[in-house]
Amino acid sequence: MDLKDLTPNLEDIVVTLKHPTTDEVLKNEDGTDMTITLLSGYSKKYKKLQHEQISKRLTKAQNSKNQEIDYSEIEDATVEVLSKATKSWNLTFGGTNPKLTAARAISMYEDVFWIRNQLEEALSENLSFTTA
């Protein structure tokens, strides 16, 4: 066994969207699966996004007299990281495949909240990262 064989080698993961209650793969009008491609949670770019968010929250906490944790800020930070980690998508929303922008991703992940759960689950369960 070589530990090098157990190091991450994927920069991206593709998440196939599923119906939130039936678990059925969602399809676009053309029959293709609805997918979102994200930076892998193991990638340097994704970790940098997380570190930026953590640093921002720590700085705010240090500069604030109010030490209470506001869950909505944590949720907003999570959505922001996911939006910046989104590399591409193939999905239908409002009858079209909307152009990917960070603002559009934030709006999508807030409006269609269950997508966020699927993305977070895929990131946490992504163990297919080794060369072996």
ABEGO torsion letter per residue (X at the ends): XBAAAABBABABBBBBBBBAAAGBBBBBAAGBBBBBBBBBAABAAAAAAAAAAAAAAAAAAAABABABBBAAAAAAAAAAAAAAABABBBBBBGGBBBBBBAAAAAAAAAABAAAAAAAAAAAAABABABAX
